[in-house]
Amino acid sequence: MRVFRCLSIVLCVLGLTTPKAMAQSGDFDGWSAVVIAGDWTDSRGQPIQAFDNAVRDLTRSFQRAGFNPDLSAAYSLRPDGGVSTRTAIEGAAAVAGRGGDGCLVYFTSHGAPGRIVFGPGEQLEPGRMNALIGGWCGQRPTVVVVSACYSGSFMGALSRPNRMIVTAARADRSSFGCSADATYPYFDDCVIQSLETASDFIALAGQARRCVAEREQAEGLTPPSEPQVFIGGSMQLLLPTLRFDRPSK
């Protein structure tokens, strides 16, 4: 992995840069967006591409939905030439600080109750994640997505009036799709698909949840992961007014 610069922002995604998008003046043009892949292996510790693929294509999908490439960054915390955890934390702080209107933070990784993998030999617990997000985003409107097994265990620590929290699973459930033959983790895949048609973040969360449930049912995966959603009081009226862009194809 190499560090690339996309419109002066560090963008670390699979050695590929996101194509330069035309400047837009949409509802999310002043929002920062940080996407981080904390793991790079399957359940047996073998390298896979699913998390890296997700970081790359989630970043592109959010930019197509109206997020400004100048305020976007993505990091893959791989040991084989990726970005160190410290570099990602410092970079995320710098990028998030420039988005005066709001803040999107998206983590995708392997998880266990009360923690996710956050780079080689490191783990991120709910309290520390909350502190990082607070430092990056402050009191601005913030959307946090945690895509990992047992990610619902982060909900309590992260919930704040100025935040929307979406997790890929209940606190006591695993999620699916972190194997060598998967293009993306299933939840991330459903977010990418749903971004093509969802009107706003509330609709996106609902569509992604339905997508996950349908896929798990079709493949006989049990127990279902049951993605969770929290919407803070100050976000309940704001989020429906913030609409994703729908550029003509």
N, C-alpha and C positions, 0 to 999 in steps of 0.2 A: 504494500500500500504506500501511496505517496500523498503528500499534502499538496493540494491544488488551490489556486486562488480563483474565485469566481466573483468578478466585479468587486475586487478588493477584500472579499471575505473568504476566510479559510474554509474550503469545502473538501472534505475527505471522504470520498465515496468510491471505492473500488477502482481507483485510478482513472475515473472518468469524470469530467466536469459536466455540470448541468448546462445545457445550451443557454446562451444569453437570451433572456426574455425581454420583450419590449416593456418599457416603463408603463405602469398602469396607475390609475388613481382610483382604486377600489376601496372597499371597506377594510381590507386587511393590508393595505399598502404601507401603513405605519406600524404594523406588527412585526416583531422579531419572530423567527422560527428556528429552533435548534432541534435536530434529530440525532440521537446517539444510539449506536449499536454497541452494547456492552459485552457481547459474547460472539464467538465465531466457530463454535463446535456443536456436535450433536450430543445426545445423552451418553455416548460412549467416549466422548472426548476427541472425536475425529473432526477435522476441519470441514466446515460446510459453508455454503454461500448464502443461505437463506437470510441471515441477518443483514449482511452487506447489501444484498439485492433490495431488501426492504428499505434500508436507509437511502439508497440511491433513488428508488422510485417513489417513496413517500415524499422526499424533498421535491422532486419534479412535480408530483401531483399537487402538493400544496402551492407551489409556485403557479401552476396552471389555474388553481382556484383563486389566485389573487395575492398571494404573499410575495413580497418584494425580494428578488434575488440579492439586492444589496444588504438586506437584513436577515439573510438566511445562512445557516451553516449546518453541516452534517459531519459526524465523526464516527469512525469505526475503530474501536479500541482493540485492535488485533496485535499479537506479539510479533508478527512477521512483517515489520515495516509499517505498521499502522501508526496511530497517534496515541501517545501516553495519556493516562487518565488526567494527569495534571495539566497537560496541554489542552485537553478537551474542556476541562473545567474553566481554565483561564480564557480560552477562546469563546466558550459559551457566555461567560460574563461580559466579554467585550461586545459580542454581537447583540445579546439581549439588552444591553444598556443603550443601544442605539434605537431600539424600537419603542418610541414614546407612547404609542397608542395601546399596545397590548403585547402579549407574550405567549407563544406556543412552545412547549417543551415536550418532546416525544422520546421515550426510552423503549428500546426493544432488546430483549435479552432472555437468558434462562433465569428462572427464579425458583425460590423456595419460600415457605412462610416467613415473612419478615425480612426478605433480602432478595436482591438480584445480583447477578454477575456484572461487575463494572470494570472490566479490563483484566489483564492477566494477574491472577492471584489476588484480586480485590473484589470486594462486595459493597453494595450500597444498601443501607438500611433505611427504613422510613424516616426516622428523625433527621438523618443526614441529607436525604433527598429533599425533605422539606426545607432545611437550611439552605441548600444550594439554590432551590427554586426561589426562595425568599430573597436571597442575595442577587440572583439574576434578574428577577422580575418585579420585586418590590410589591407595591400595592396596586400595580396596574392590572387590568383585566387579564387573566391568565387561564390558558387551557393546558392541562397536563394529561398526557396519555402514557400509561405504563403497560406495555405489552410483554407479559411474562407469565409463567405459571404462578399461581397463588398471589397474583398482583393485587387482588382485592385486599390483601393484608396491609397495603399502603394507604388505603382510603382514609382511615381515621386520622393519621398523622398529616395528611396533605390537605384535608378539607378546610377551606377558608371561604369567607363570604365573597371574595373577589376571584374565586377559582371555579372552573369546571374540571372535574377529574373523571377520566375514563380508564378503566382497567380491563385487561383481556380476560380476566377470570375472577371468580369468587375467591375469597380468602382461603378457602379450603379445597380449591379445585385447580387442576392443571389446565393448561391450554395446549394446543396442538399445532403441528407443522414445523417443528424444529429438527427435521431429519435431512439426510443427504439428498433425498429425492424431491424435497419440497423447494419450490421457487422462493416462497416467502413463508414465515409463520402464518397460520391461517387467519389470525386476527388482523395482522398487517395487510394481508391480501384483501380482506374484506374492507378495510379502510380505504385502500387504493381504489378498489372497485366502486365503493360508495361515493368517493369524491367526484366521480364522473357525473353524478346526478343530484347529490344532496344539495339543498339550498343553504344550509347553515350548519353550525356545529351540533345543534340538538338533533337535527335530521340525520346528520352523519352518524352520530352515536347510535340512533335507533336502527338505521339501515345496516350498520356494521354488526350490531347484535343479532339482527334477523339473519343476515348472511352467515354468520358463524353458526347459529343454531341449525340452519338448513344444511350446511355442509357436514356438521358433526352427525346429524341425524341420518343423512344420506350415506355416510361412511360407517355408521354404527359405532361411533366413538362415545364411550360413556365413562364416568358420568359427564354430562355436558359442562362446559367451562363457565357458562353464564356470565358474560362480561357485565361489569357494574358501572353505574354512572352516578355522579354527584354534581349538582349545580348549586353553587352558593347563592345567597339571597341577592347580592348585587349583580349577579350574572343572569338571573332569570328573566329580567326585562330587557337586558342589553343584548344577549345573544341572538334573539330572533330578528334584531334590527341589523345584524352584521351578516351580509349575504356573500356567498362565494361567487366569484366571477364565473361566467359561462362563455368563454371566448368562442367565437365561431371557428369551426374546423375547416 
